[in-house]
Amino acid sequence: MSLFYWLDMIKQNQGERVQLNLDITSELYETINNLKEQMNGDTAEVLLKAIALLEVTIEAKQKGRHIWITDDKQNLETEIVGF
């Protein structure tokens, strides 16, 4: 599944929610809140997008592909590894 598939599913299923209780560190809680502010979203949106990105990354690795971050001239800045 692609990242675009997941993002489309997020938009379509806004009403279909299940409550989930998590026990997380205060540092992770702060990170989630910072992301919420940057995205102008909510906790569910942050977690859904994070899961979508993780799924795309794992799928790419399984296919022998790589995830990279490049600058505006397509110069490699970072390779996402460890999945």
Phi and psi in radians as a Rosetta constraint file:
Dihedral C 1 N 2 CA 2 C 2 CIRCULARHARMONIC -1.580 0.35
Dihedral N 2 CA 2 C 2 N 3 CIRCULARHARMONIC 2.866 0.35
Dihedral C 2 N 3 CA 3 C 3 CIRCULARHARMONIC -1.042 0.35
Dihedral N 3 CA 3 C 3 N 4 CIRCULARHARMONIC -0.671 0.35
Dihedral C 3 N 4 CA 4 C 4 CIRCULARHARMONIC -1.138 0.35
Dihedral N 4 CA 4 C 4 N 5 CIRCULARHARMONIC -0.611 0.35
Dihedral C 4 N 5 CA 5 C 5 CIRCULARHARMONIC -1.051 0.35
Dihedral N 5 CA 5 C 5 N 6 CIRCULARHARMONIC -0.862 0.35
Dihedral C 5 N 6 CA 6 C 6 CIRCULARHARMONIC -1.104 0.35
Dihedral N 6 CA 6 C 6 N 7 CIRCULARHARMONIC -0.769 0.35
Dihedral C 6 N 7 CA 7 C 7 CIRCULARHARMONIC -1.106 0.35
Dihedral N 7 CA 7 C 7 N 8 CIRCULARHARMONIC -0.636 0.35
Dihedral C 7 N 8 CA 8 C 8 CIRCULARHARMONIC -1.151 0.35
Dihedral N 8 CA 8 C 8 N 9 CIRCULARHARMONIC -0.713 0.35
Dihedral C 8 N 9 CA 9 C 9 CIRCULARHARMONIC -1.110 0.35
Dihedral N 9 CA 9 C 9 N 10 CIRCULARHARMONIC -0.657 0.35
Dihedral C 9 N 10 CA 10 C 10 CIRCULARHARMONIC -1.035 0.35
Dihedral N 10 CA 10 C 10 N 11 CIRCULARHARMONIC -0.807 0.35
Dihedral C 10 N 11 CA 11 C 11 CIRCULARHARMONIC -1.124 0.35
Dihedral N 11 CA 11 C 11 N 12 CIRCULARHARMONIC -0.708 0.35
Dihedral C 11 N 12 CA 12 C 12 CIRCULARHARMONIC -1.292 0.35
Dihedral N 12 CA 12 C 12 N 13 CIRCULARHARMONIC -0.503 0.35
Dihedral C 12 N 13 CA 13 C 13 CIRCULARHARMONIC -1.908 0.35
Dihedral N 13 CA 13 C 13 N 14 CIRCULARHARMONIC 0.542 0.35
Dihedral C 13 N 14 CA 14 C 14 CIRCULARHARMONIC -1.019 0.35
Dihedral N 14 CA 14 C 14 N 15 CIRCULARHARMONIC -0.566 0.35
Dihedral C 14 N 15 CA 15 C 15 CIRCULARHARMONIC -1.468 0.35
Dihedral N 15 CA 15 C 15 N 16 CIRCULARHARMONIC -0.304 0.35
Dihedral C 15 N 16 CA 16 C 16 CIRCULARHARMONIC -1.645 0.35
Dihedral N 16 CA 16 C 16 N 17 CIRCULARHARMONIC 1.470 0.35
Dihedral C 16 N 17 CA 17 C 17 CIRCULARHARMONIC -2.089 0.35
Dihedral N 17 CA 17 C 17 N 18 CIRCULARHARMONIC 2.627 0.35
Dihedral C 17 N 18 CA 18 C 18 CIRCULARHARMONIC -2.155 0.35
Dihedral N 18 CA 18 C 18 N 19 CIRCULARHARMONIC 2.355 0.35
Dihedral C 18 N 19 CA 19 C 19 CIRCULARHARMONIC -1.319 0.35
Dihedral N 19 CA 19 C 19 N 20 CIRCULARHARMONIC 2.366 0.35
Dihedral C 19 N 20 CA 20 C 20 CIRCULARHARMONIC -2.283 0.35
Dihedral N 20 CA 20 C 20 N 21 CIRCULARHARMONIC 2.219 0.35
Dihedral C 20 N 21 CA 21 C 21 CIRCULARHARMONIC -1.786 0.35
Dihedral N 21 CA 21 C 21 N 22 CIRCULARHARMONIC 2.220 0.35
Dihedral C 21 N 22 CA 22 C 22 CIRCULARHARMONIC -2.100 0.35
Dihedral N 22 CA 22 C 22 N 23 CIRCULARHARMONIC 2.515 0.35
Dihedral C 22 N 23 CA 23 C 23 CIRCULARHARMONIC -1.871 0.35
Dihedral N 23 CA 23 C 23 N 24 CIRCULARHARMONIC 1.825 0.35
Dihedral C 23 N 24 CA 24 C 24 CIRCULARHARMONIC -2.172 0.35
Dihedral N 24 CA 24 C 24 N 25 CIRCULARHARMONIC 2.866 0.35
Dihedral C 24 N 25 CA 25 C 25 CIRCULARHARMONIC -1.270 0.35
Dihedral N 25 CA 25 C 25 N 26 CIRCULARHARMONIC 2.790 0.35
Dihedral C 25 N 26 CA 26 C 26 CIRCULARHARMONIC -1.134 0.35
Dihedral N 26 CA 26 C 26 N 27 CIRCULARHARMONIC -0.534 0.35
Dihedral C 26 N 27 CA 27 C 27 CIRCULARHARMONIC -1.153 0.35
Dihedral N 27 CA 27 C 27 N 28 CIRCULARHARMONIC -0.761 0.35
Dihedral C 27 N 28 CA 28 C 28 CIRCULARHARMONIC -1.166 0.35
Dihedral N 28 CA 28 C 28 N 29 CIRCULARHARMONIC -0.678 0.35
Dihedral C 28 N 29 CA 29 C 29 CIRCULARHARMONIC -1.039 0.35
Dihedral N 29 CA 29 C 29 N 30 CIRCULARHARMONIC -0.758 0.35
Dihedral C 29 N 30 CA 30 C 30 CIRCULARHARMONIC -1.120 0.35
Dihedral N 30 CA 30 C 30 N 31 CIRCULARHARMONIC -0.718 0.35
Dihedral C 30 N 31 CA 31 C 31 CIRCULARHARMONIC -1.070 0.35
Dihedral N 31 CA 31 C 31 N 32 CIRCULARHARMONIC -0.795 0.35
Dihedral C 31 N 32 CA 32 C 32 CIRCULARHARMONIC -1.064 0.35
Dihedral N 32 CA 32 C 32 N 33 CIRCULARHARMONIC -0.772 0.35
Dihedral C 32 N 33 CA 33 C 33 CIRCULARHARMONIC -1.123 0.35
Dihedral N 33 CA 33 C 33 N 34 CIRCULARHARMONIC -0.675 0.35
Dihedral C 33 N 34 CA 34 C 34 CIRCULARHARMONIC -1.111 0.35
Dihedral N 34 CA 34 C 34 N 35 CIRCULARHARMONIC -0.727 0.35
Dihedral C 34 N 35 CA 35 C 35 CIRCULARHARMONIC -1.132 0.35
Dihedral N 35 CA 35 C 35 N 36 CIRCULARHARMONIC -0.711 0.35
Dihedral C 35 N 36 CA 36 C 36 CIRCULARHARMONIC -0.980 0.35
Dihedral N 36 CA 36 C 36 N 37 CIRCULARHARMONIC -0.781 0.35
Dihedral C 36 N 37 CA 37 C 37 CIRCULARHARMONIC -1.129 0.35
Dihedral N 37 CA 37 C 37 N 38 CIRCULARHARMONIC -0.768 0.35
Dihedral C 37 N 38 CA 38 C 38 CIRCULARHARMONIC -1.144 0.35
Dihedral N 38 CA 38 C 38 N 39 CIRCULARHARMONIC -0.563 0.35
Dihedral C 38 N 39 CA 39 C 39 CIRCULARHARMONIC -1.608 0.35
Dihedral N 39 CA 39 C 39 N 40 CIRCULARHARMONIC -0.190 0.35
Dihedral C 39 N 40 CA 40 C 40 CIRCULARHARMONIC 0.942 0.35
Dihedral N 40 CA 40 C 40 N 41 CIRCULARHARMONIC 0.772 0.35
Dihedral C 40 N 41 CA 41 C 41 CIRCULARHARMONIC -2.209 0.35
Dihedral N 41 CA 41 C 41 N 42 CIRCULARHARMONIC -2.850 0.35
Dihedral C 41 N 42 CA 42 C 42 CIRCULARHARMONIC -2.087 0.35
Dihedral N 42 CA 42 C 42 N 43 CIRCULARHARMONIC 3.085 0.35
Dihedral C 42 N 43 CA 43 C 43 CIRCULARHARMONIC -1.029 0.35
Dihedral N 43 CA 43 C 43 N 44 CIRCULARHARMONIC -0.759 0.35
Dihedral C 43 N 44 CA 44 C 44 CIRCULARHARMONIC -1.044 0.35
Dihedral N 44 CA 44 C 44 N 45 CIRCULARHARMONIC -0.732 0.35
Dihedral C 44 N 45 CA 45 C 45 CIRCULARHARMONIC -1.133 0.35
Dihedral N 45 CA 45 C 45 N 46 CIRCULARHARMONIC -0.730 0.35
Dihedral C 45 N 46 CA 46 C 46 CIRCULARHARMONIC -1.028 0.35
Dihedral N 46 CA 46 C 46 N 47 CIRCULARHARMONIC -0.850 0.35
Dihedral C 46 N 47 CA 47 C 47 CIRCULARHARMONIC -1.178 0.35
Dihedral N 47 CA 47 C 47 N 48 CIRCULARHARMONIC -0.700 0.35
Dihedral C 47 N 48 CA 48 C 48 CIRCULARHARMONIC -1.107 0.35
Dihedral N 48 CA 48 C 48 N 49 CIRCULARHARMONIC -0.753 0.35
Dihedral C 48 N 49 CA 49 C 49 CIRCULARHARMONIC -1.199 0.35
Dihedral N 49 CA 49 C 49 N 50 CIRCULARHARMONIC -0.641 0.35
Dihedral C 49 N 50 CA 50 C 50 CIRCULARHARMONIC -1.113 0.35
Dihedral N 50 CA 50 C 50 N 51 CIRCULARHARMONIC -0.740 0.35
Dihedral C 50 N 51 CA 51 C 51 CIRCULARHARMONIC -1.154 0.35
Dihedral N 51 CA 51 C 51 N 52 CIRCULARHARMONIC -0.713 0.35
Dihedral C 51 N 52 CA 52 C 52 CIRCULARHARMONIC -1.062 0.35
Dihedral N 52 CA 52 C 52 N 53 CIRCULARHARMONIC -0.778 0.35
Dihedral C 52 N 53 CA 53 C 53 CIRCULARHARMONIC -1.137 0.35
Dihedral N 53 CA 53 C 53 N 54 CIRCULARHARMONIC -0.701 0.35
Dihedral C 53 N 54 CA 54 C 54 CIRCULARHARMONIC -1.090 0.35
Dihedral N 54 CA 54 C 54 N 55 CIRCULARHARMONIC -0.741 0.35
Dihedral C 54 N 55 CA 55 C 55 CIRCULARHARMONIC -1.097 0.35
Dihedral N 55 CA 55 C 55 N 56 CIRCULARHARMONIC -0.758 0.35
Dihedral C 55 N 56 CA 56 C 56 CIRCULARHARMONIC -1.077 0.35
Dihedral N 56 CA 56 C 56 N 57 CIRCULARHARMONIC -0.727 0.35
Dihedral C 56 N 57 CA 57 C 57 CIRCULARHARMONIC -1.116 0.35
Dihedral N 57 CA 57 C 57 N 58 CIRCULARHARMONIC -0.796 0.35
Dihedral C 57 N 58 CA 58 C 58 CIRCULARHARMONIC -1.135 0.35
Dihedral N 58 CA 58 C 58 N 59 CIRCULARHARMONIC -0.745 0.35
Dihedral C 58 N 59 CA 59 C 59 CIRCULARHARMONIC -1.066 0.35
Dihedral N 59 CA 59 C 59 N 60 CIRCULARHARMONIC -0.724 0.35
Dihedral C 59 N 60 CA 60 C 60 CIRCULARHARMONIC -1.093 0.35
Dihedral N 60 CA 60 C 60 N 61 CIRCULARHARMONIC -0.780 0.35
Dihedral C 60 N 61 CA 61 C 61 CIRCULARHARMONIC -1.066 0.35
Dihedral N 61 CA 61 C 61 N 62 CIRCULARHARMONIC -0.752 0.35
Dihedral C 61 N 62 CA 62 C 62 CIRCULARHARMONIC -1.084 0.35
Dihedral N 62 CA 62 C 62 N 63 CIRCULARHARMONIC -0.463 0.35
Dihedral C 62 N 63 CA 63 C 63 CIRCULARHARMONIC -1.646 0.35
Dihedral N 63 CA 63 C 63 N 64 CIRCULARHARMONIC 0.122 0.35
Dihedral C 63 N 64 CA 64 C 64 CIRCULARHARMONIC 1.322 0.35
Dihedral N 64 CA 64 C 64 N 65 CIRCULARHARMONIC 0.389 0.35
Dihedral C 64 N 65 CA 65 C 65 CIRCULARHARMONIC -1.827 0.35
Dihedral N 65 CA 65 C 65 N 66 CIRCULARHARMONIC 3.013 0.35
Dihedral C 65 N 66 CA 66 C 66 CIRCULARHARMONIC -2.257 0.35
Dihedral N 66 CA 66 C 66 N 67 CIRCULARHARMONIC 2.674 0.35
Dihedral C 66 N 67 CA 67 C 67 CIRCULARHARMONIC -1.914 0.35
Dihedral N 67 CA 67 C 67 N 68 CIRCULARHARMONIC 2.175 0.35
Dihedral C 67 N 68 CA 68 C 68 CIRCULARHARMONIC -2.217 0.35
Dihedral N 68 CA 68 C 68 N 69 CIRCULARHARMONIC 2.683 0.35
Dihedral C 68 N 69 CA 69 C 69 CIRCULARHARMONIC -1.949 0.35
Dihedral N 69 CA 69 C 69 N 70 CIRCULARHARMONIC 2.208 0.35
Dihedral C 69 N 70 CA 70 C 70 CIRCULARHARMONIC -2.093 0.35
Dihedral N 70 CA 70 C 70 N 71 CIRCULARHARMONIC 2.817 0.35
Dihedral C 70 N 71 CA 71 C 71 CIRCULARHARMONIC -1.449 0.35
Dihedral N 71 CA 71 C 71 N 72 CIRCULARHARMONIC -3.044 0.35
Dihedral C 71 N 72 CA 72 C 72 CIRCULARHARMONIC -1.197 0.35
Dihedral N 72 CA 72 C 72 N 73 CIRCULARHARMONIC -0.190 0.35
Dihedral C 72 N 73 CA 73 C 73 CIRCULARHARMONIC -1.844 0.35
Dihedral N 73 CA 73 C 73 N 74 CIRCULARHARMONIC 0.283 0.35
Dihedral C 73 N 74 CA 74 C 74 CIRCULARHARMONIC 1.163 0.35
Dihedral N 74 CA 74 C 74 N 75 CIRCULARHARMONIC 0.399 0.35
Dihedral C 74 N 75 CA 75 C 75 CIRCULARHARMONIC -1.428 0.35
Dihedral N 75 CA 75 C 75 N 76 CIRCULARHARMONIC 2.278 0.35
Dihedral C 75 N 76 CA 76 C 76 CIRCULARHARMONIC -1.115 0.35
Dihedral N 76 CA 76 C 76 N 77 CIRCULARHARMONIC 2.182 0.35
Dihedral C 76 N 77 CA 77 C 77 CIRCULARHARMONIC -1.862 0.35
Dihedral N 77 CA 77 C 77 N 78 CIRCULARHARMONIC -0.712 0.35
Dihedral C 77 N 78 CA 78 C 78 CIRCULARHARMONIC -2.598 0.35
Dihedral N 78 CA 78 C 78 N 79 CIRCULARHARMONIC 2.450 0.35
Dihedral C 78 N 79 CA 79 C 79 CIRCULARHARMONIC -1.930 0.35
Dihedral N 79 CA 79 C 79 N 80 CIRCULARHARMONIC 2.291 0.35
Dihedral C 79 N 80 CA 80 C 80 CIRCULARHARMONIC -1.447 0.35
Dihedral N 80 CA 80 C 80 N 81 CIRCULARHARMONIC 2.050 0.35
Dihedral C 80 N 81 CA 81 C 81 CIRCULARHARMONIC -2.251 0.35
Dihedral N 81 CA 81 C 81 N 82 CIRCULARHARMONIC 2.957 0.35
Dihedral C 81 N 82 CA 82 C 82 CIRCULARHARMONIC 1.685 0.35
Dihedral N 82 CA 82 C 82 N 83 CIRCULARHARMONIC 0.229 0.35
